[in-house]
Amino acid sequence: MKAQHRPTLRDLLAGPWREWKTIVQTPGLLAVEARLAAAYLLRFPALFIFLDRRALHRLEFDDESFMFGETPYHVAGAIVRRMQLGPSDVLYDLGCGRGKMVFASHLVSGCTTVGVELLPTYTTIARRIARRFGQKITILETDARKVDLSLATAIYLNAWTFSPDLIDSLYARIDALREDVWWTSVGMRWFHPRLQPVDEQTWWFSWGRATVCFYRVAPHSPTTPSPSPLERDGRLAGNPLRKVERIEQPL
Ligand SMILES: C[S@@+](CC[C@H](N)C(=O)[O-])C[C@H]1O[C@@H](n2cnc3c(N)ncnc32)[C@H](O)[C@@H]1O
């Protein structure tokens, strides 16, 4: 594991500066930010998020997967530009929270975005804002492990909080993805015969510095071994092969 980075004064000042510059310079983003802020000030969602998490925990979902940490707008913009997404692309954010990545990606690149989130408090907030964008932004209240990804041209996973079980289940889905789909993950390297590494870049997120790993899905080749039943079931515990590597922990 890499050493943790402590932010310098320059980092502490540059983050908010870039964030506000992106908000002001990206048409539509200021209105999104104002609505997200209003939802927080007027509705006090922290209590409801706590209740959502308790309810899901009772349904045997891992609580650690519901830890929060958002992608800043300026980082979201840099990520979609790195993937060169455009209006014909469809980006899925698996675990979209309030949807900051979903809104910024659409507004920066024109791509269609789909946010997938289990906590109803977040989906309620995000859906109110998404309504204004018609078919270009959809928020699905469902489990990222089960969502249909057949239309996706890019998949984004802010995966540093995801539990090992959730990671295993998502890993098991890679084999069925279409060729050339982007698989872009925060804080986590993935090792899969179909994932071709393209790039790694680090940015400051709300919890600290994190590495974003960009992959593209390669075609199935005769030499690509198909996943074992163990992998298909997502049960990787005890499997000696390395599937993922956590790069950073939150500060
Ligand atoms: C670290 S936050 C990322 C938020 C957003 N992607 C961003 O980058 O701004 C992870 C989110 O994943 C959600 N989540 C966890 N497990 C999930 C699952 N199985 N299906 C859908 N969402 C899930 C959590 O509720 C949380 O809101």
The ligand as a Gaussian input file, in Angstrom:
#p B3LYP/6-31G(d) Opt

LIG

0 1
 C      -18.394000       6.277000      -1.952000
 S      -20.075000       6.584000      -2.379000
 C      -19.838000       7.148000      -4.045000
 C      -20.812000       8.206000      -4.545000
 C      -20.628000       8.596000      -6.012000
 N      -20.356000       7.461000      -6.870000
 C      -19.535000       9.622000      -6.207000
 O      -18.441000       9.205000      -6.609000
 O      -19.769000      10.806000      -5.969000
 C      -20.651000       4.901000      -2.619000
 C      -22.143000       4.754000      -2.741000
 O      -22.438000       3.411000      -3.111000
 C      -23.681000       3.048000      -2.552000
 N      -23.805000       1.578000      -2.551000
 C      -23.183000       0.702000      -1.733000
 N      -23.516000      -0.565000      -2.045000
 C      -24.369000      -0.498000      -3.106000
 C      -25.050000      -1.466000      -3.896000
 N      -24.920000      -2.791000      -3.679000
 N      -25.837000      -1.040000      -4.917000
 C      -25.990000       0.300000      -5.162000
 N      -25.356000       1.261000      -4.440000
 C      -24.557000       0.882000      -3.430000
 C      -23.622000       3.689000      -1.166000
 O      -24.916000       3.860000      -0.607000
 C      -22.912000       5.028000      -1.459000
 O      -23.863000       6.052000      -1.686000

